[in-house]
Structure formats: C-alpha cells, structure tokens
Amino acid sequence: MQRQRDFILDQQAQLSAGLTRVDRQIEANSRLIENNSTRINQLVDVCFSLTHPIERLTEAREQADSKLNACIETVDKLVRHRNGSKPTE
C-alpha cells in the first residue's frame, strides 16, 4: 500500500513539474506572439505608406512613356523627311 502511495505521489510530482514547464512555455510563446503581432502591424503600416508613392511612380512612368513615344515619333518624322521619305501620319 505504501508503494502505491509513493508511486501516486511521484506521478503527481512529475505531472506538476511537467505542467510548470508547459506554463512557462505558454508564457514564452505568448510574449513571442505579442512581439510578432506588433511587428506584423508595423509591416502593414509600412506597406500602406508605400502604396501612394508607388501609385505616383506608376503614373509618372506612364506619362514619361507617353512623352518618350511622342519624342520618338517626332524624331522619326524628322529623319524620314530629311532622307526624302514622305512623313507618315
């Protein structure tokens, strides 16, 4: 009977120690999750802050492409005219 009691007490002690380790790990994981959540929120803020400048750069590139195409057309017409070809319109 004493052996059974000792066995049960030993098992309870092991279980208690295991639960303490699990509790510590849960606390550590909770801190990591909170830290990661903060960092994720910061990354989301950065992404949103970059959206407007990227849109502006896209618009500027489109305008530059249009102006470059007009310039290329003009130079092409001048070169063709200088070489005796009829300009195409």
DRENDO-1510 file (C-alpha; in Angstrom, 1 decimal, always signed):
<recs>
REC; n; res; u; v; w
REC; 1; MET; +0.0; +0.0; +0.0 .
REC; 2; GLN; +2.9; +2.4; +0.8 .
REC; 3; ARG; +4.4; +1.6; -2.6 .
REC; 4; GLN; +1.2; +2.6; -4.4 .
REC; 5; ARG; +1.0; +5.8; -2.4 .
REC; 6; ASP; +4.6; +6.6; -3.2 .
REC; 7; PHE; +4.0; +5.8; -6.8 .
REC; 8; ILE; +1.0; +8.1; -6.9 .
REC; 9; LEU; +2.9; +10.9; -5.2 .
REC; 10; ASP; +5.8; +10.5; -7.6 .
REC; 11; GLN; +3.5; +10.7; -10.5 .
REC; 12; GLN; +1.8; +13.8; -9.2 .
REC; 13; ALA; +5.1; +15.4; -8.7 .
REC; 14; GLN; +6.2; +14.6; -12.2 .
REC; 15; LEU; +2.9; +15.9; -13.5 .
REC; 16; SER; +3.2; +19.1; -11.5 .
REC; 17; ALA; +6.7; +19.7; -12.8 .
REC; 18; GLY; +5.5; +19.0; -16.4 .
REC; 19; LEU; +2.7; +21.4; -16.0 .
REC; 20; THR; +5.0; +24.1; -14.7 .
REC; 21; ARG; +7.2; +23.6; -17.8 .
REC; 22; VAL; +4.2; +23.9; -20.0 .
REC; 23; ASP; +3.0; +27.0; -18.2 .
REC; 24; ARG; +6.4; +28.6; -18.7 .
REC; 25; GLN; +6.5; +27.7; -22.4 .
REC; 26; ILE; +3.0; +29.1; -22.9 .
REC; 27; GLU; +4.1; +32.4; -21.3 .
REC; 28; ALA; +7.2; +32.5; -23.5 .
REC; 29; ASN; +5.1; +31.8; -26.6 .
REC; 30; SER; +2.6; +34.4; -25.6 .
REC; 31; ARG; +5.3; +37.0; -25.5 .
REC; 32; LEU; +6.6; +35.9; -28.9 .
REC; 33; ILE; +3.2; +36.1; -30.4 .
REC; 34; GLU; +2.6; +39.6; -29.0 .
REC; 35; ASN; +6.0; +40.7; -30.3 .
REC; 36; ASN; +5.3; +39.2; -33.7 .
REC; 37; SER; +1.9; +40.8; -33.8 .
REC; 38; THR; +3.4; +44.2; -33.1 .
REC; 39; ARG; +6.0; +43.7; -35.9 .
REC; 40; ILE; +3.3; +42.5; -38.3 .
REC; 41; ASN; +1.3; +45.6; -37.6 .
REC; 42; GLN; +4.4; +47.7; -38.2 .
REC; 43; LEU; +4.9; +46.0; -41.6 .
REC; 44; VAL; +1.3; +46.5; -42.6 .
REC; 45; ASP; +1.7; +50.2; -41.8 .
REC; 46; VAL; +4.9; +50.4; -43.9 .
REC; 47; CYS; +3.1; +48.6; -46.8 .
REC; 48; PHE; +0.2; +51.1; -46.7 .
REC; 49; SER; +2.6; +54.0; -46.5 .
REC; 50; LEU; +4.3; +52.8; -49.7 .
REC; 51; THR; +1.1; +52.4; -51.7 .
REC; 52; HIS; +0.6; +56.1; -52.6 .
REC; 53; PRO; +4.2; +56.7; -53.7 .
REC; 54; ILE; +4.1; +53.6; -55.8 .
REC; 55; GLU; +0.9; +54.7; -57.5 .
REC; 56; ARG; +2.5; +58.1; -58.1 .
REC; 57; LEU; +5.6; +56.5; -59.7 .
REC; 58; THR; +3.4; +54.4; -61.9 .
REC; 59; GLU; +1.5; +57.4; -63.1 .
REC; 60; ALA; +4.8; +59.3; -63.7 .
REC; 61; ARG; +6.2; +56.4; -65.6 .
REC; 62; GLU; +3.1; +56.2; -67.8 .
REC; 63; GLN; +3.4; +60.0; -68.5 .
REC; 64; ALA; +7.1; +59.6; -69.3 .
REC; 65; ASP; +6.4; +56.7; -71.7 .
REC; 66; SER; +3.8; +58.8; -73.5 .
REC; 67; LYS; +6.2; +61.8; -73.8 .
REC; 68; LEU; +9.0; +59.5; -74.9 .
REC; 69; ASN; +6.8; +57.9; -77.6 .
REC; 70; ALA; +5.8; +61.4; -78.9 .
REC; 71; CYS; +9.5; +62.4; -79.0 .
REC; 72; ILE; +10.5; +59.2; -80.8 .
REC; 73; GLU; +7.6; +59.9; -83.3 .
REC; 74; THR; +8.8; +63.4; -83.9 .
REC; 75; VAL; +12.5; +62.4; -84.4 .
REC; 76; ASP; +11.4; +59.6; -86.7 .
REC; 77; LYS; +9.3; +62.0; -88.8 .
REC; 78; LEU; +12.3; +64.5; -89.0 .
REC; 79; VAL; +14.7; +61.8; -90.0 .
REC; 80; ARG; +12.4; +60.4; -92.7 .
REC; 81; HIS; +11.7; +63.9; -94.0 .
REC; 82; ARG; +15.4; +64.7; -94.1 .
REC; 83; ASN; +16.1; +61.4; -96.0 .
REC; 84; GLY; +13.5; +62.2; -98.7 .
REC; 85; SER; +10.7; +60.0; -97.5 .
REC; 86; LYS; +7.2; +61.2; -97.1 .
REC; 87; PRO; +6.2; +61.6; -93.5 .
REC; 88; THR; +3.5; +59.2; -92.4 .
REC; 89; GLU; +0.7; +60.4; -90.2 .
</recs>
